[in-house]
Amino acid sequence: MEPGHWPSEHSDALRDYFLKGMSYAEIGRQINARFGTAYTRNAVVGRAKRLGLIAPVRTTSPSIVPVLPSGACFLPHRPALLNLPPKSAMKPAAPVKLRCVGVQPRLVPLVKLASEDCRYPYGGDKDGEEITFCGHPREPGSSYCTPHARLTRRAGAGSARVAGPVVLRLVSAA
């Protein structure tokens, strides 16, 4: 790339090509072929801006106050409240009804948990609080006792999910 100073004949050629309606990339190729330079498209755009051939594009946010066709501004009686959530979001949420089971856990620590004990966890919500487990006899094929197994399944999902055979099929890549 050439240094920041463009000779006057290069700037004149840029003006001529710009007025002919050529793209900046094509202007750069023409100037490079004519003068043996290595200007990039971005260098041509920058030089065109400095020569005042194109005005810099500035994006502005849209006006909050609408402009009437006559040029006058319409000012509402009360200020517009921006970035506020809808009123429905401001209402307090309904309390969530938690599913519960009527089982009194044994609260067995992990080190004393037997292989046939329910592994439904209790505690550990507060810092330093020990996590214990239900400890009642677990349901066959589950890690939980019957009440906790029902609690952890989706409603209407049936008692035990049995996975069917997995079928793999080879397909050719496109």
Contacts in CASP RR format, 6 or more apart in sequence:
PFRMAT RR
TARGET T0000
AUTHOR 0000-0000-0000
METHOD contacts of the structure
MODEL  1
MEPGHWPSEHSDALRDYFLKGMSYAEIGRQINARFGTAYTRNAVVGRAKR
LGLIAPVRTTSPSIVPVLPSGACFLPHRPALLNLPPKSAMKPAAPVKLRC
VGVQPRLVPLVKLASEDCRYPYGGDKDGEEITFCGHPREPGSSYCTPHAR
LTRRAGAGSARVAGPVVLRLVSAA
1 38 0 8 1.000
1 39 0 8 1.000
1 40 0 8 1.000
1 43 0 8 1.000
2 37 0 8 1.000
2 38 0 8 1.000
2 39 0 8 1.000
2 43 0 8 1.000
6 14 0 8 1.000
6 47 0 8 1.000
9 35 0 8 1.000
10 31 0 8 1.000
10 35 0 8 1.000
10 37 0 8 1.000
10 39 0 8 1.000
11 47 0 8 1.000
11 51 0 8 1.000
13 30 0 8 1.000
13 31 0 8 1.000
13 34 0 8 1.000
13 35 0 8 1.000
14 27 0 8 1.000
14 31 0 8 1.000
14 44 0 8 1.000
14 47 0 8 1.000
14 48 0 8 1.000
14 51 0 8 1.000
14 53 0 8 1.000
15 51 0 8 1.000
15 53 0 8 1.000
17 26 0 8 1.000
17 27 0 8 1.000
17 30 0 8 1.000
17 31 0 8 1.000
18 27 0 8 1.000
18 48 0 8 1.000
18 53 0 8 1.000
22 30 0 8 1.000
24 41 0 8 1.000
24 44 0 8 1.000
24 45 0 8 1.000
24 48 0 8 1.000
25 41 0 8 1.000
25 44 0 8 1.000
27 44 0 8 1.000
28 39 0 8 1.000
28 40 0 8 1.000
28 41 0 8 1.000
28 43 0 8 1.000
28 44 0 8 1.000
31 37 0 8 1.000
31 39 0 8 1.000
31 44 0 8 1.000
32 38 0 8 1.000
32 39 0 8 1.000
39 47 0 8 1.000
45 54 0 8 1.000
48 54 0 8 1.000
49 56 0 8 1.000
64 80 0 8 1.000
64 82 0 8 1.000
65 73 0 8 1.000
65 74 0 8 1.000
65 75 0 8 1.000
66 73 0 8 1.000
66 74 0 8 1.000
67 73 0 8 1.000
67 74 0 8 1.000
68 74 0 8 1.000
99 151 0 8 1.000
100 151 0 8 1.000
101 147 0 8 1.000
101 148 0 8 1.000
101 150 0 8 1.000
101 151 0 8 1.000
102 147 0 8 1.000
103 134 0 8 1.000
103 136 0 8 1.000
103 145 0 8 1.000
103 147 0 8 1.000
103 148 0 8 1.000
105 120 0 8 1.000
105 122 0 8 1.000
105 132 0 8 1.000
105 133 0 8 1.000
105 134 0 8 1.000
105 135 0 8 1.000
105 136 0 8 1.000
106 117 0 8 1.000
106 134 0 8 1.000
106 135 0 8 1.000
106 136 0 8 1.000
107 122 0 8 1.000
107 132 0 8 1.000
107 133 0 8 1.000
107 134 0 8 1.000
107 135 0 8 1.000
108 117 0 8 1.000
108 132 0 8 1.000
108 133 0 8 1.000
108 134 0 8 1.000
108 135 0 8 1.000
109 130 0 8 1.000
109 132 0 8 1.000
109 133 0 8 1.000
110 131 0 8 1.000
110 132 0 8 1.000
110 133 0 8 1.000
113 119 0 8 1.000
113 133 0 8 1.000
113 135 0 8 1.000
116 137 0 8 1.000
116 138 0 8 1.000
117 133 0 8 1.000
117 134 0 8 1.000
117 135 0 8 1.000
117 136 0 8 1.000
117 137 0 8 1.000
117 138 0 8 1.000
118 133 0 8 1.000
118 134 0 8 1.000
118 135 0 8 1.000
118 136 0 8 1.000
118 137 0 8 1.000
118 138 0 8 1.000
118 143 0 8 1.000
118 144 0 8 1.000
118 145 0 8 1.000
118 148 0 8 1.000
119 133 0 8 1.000
119 134 0 8 1.000
119 135 0 8 1.000
119 138 0 8 1.000
119 143 0 8 1.000
119 144 0 8 1.000
120 133 0 8 1.000
120 134 0 8 1.000
120 135 0 8 1.000
120 144 0 8 1.000
120 145 0 8 1.000
120 148 0 8 1.000
120 151 0 8 1.000
120 152 0 8 1.000
121 131 0 8 1.000
121 132 0 8 1.000
121 133 0 8 1.000
122 131 0 8 1.000
122 132 0 8 1.000
122 133 0 8 1.000
122 134 0 8 1.000
123 129 0 8 1.000
123 130 0 8 1.000
123 131 0 8 1.000
123 132 0 8 1.000
124 130 0 8 1.000
124 131 0 8 1.000
134 144 0 8 1.000
134 145 0 8 1.000
134 148 0 8 1.000
135 145 0 8 1.000
136 145 0 8 1.000
137 145 0 8 1.000
138 144 0 8 1.000
138 145 0 8 1.000
138 149 0 8 1.000
139 145 0 8 1.000
139 146 0 8 1.000
139 149 0 8 1.000
141 160 0 8 1.000
142 149 0 8 1.000
142 160 0 8 1.000
144 151 0 8 1.000
144 152 0 8 1.000
END
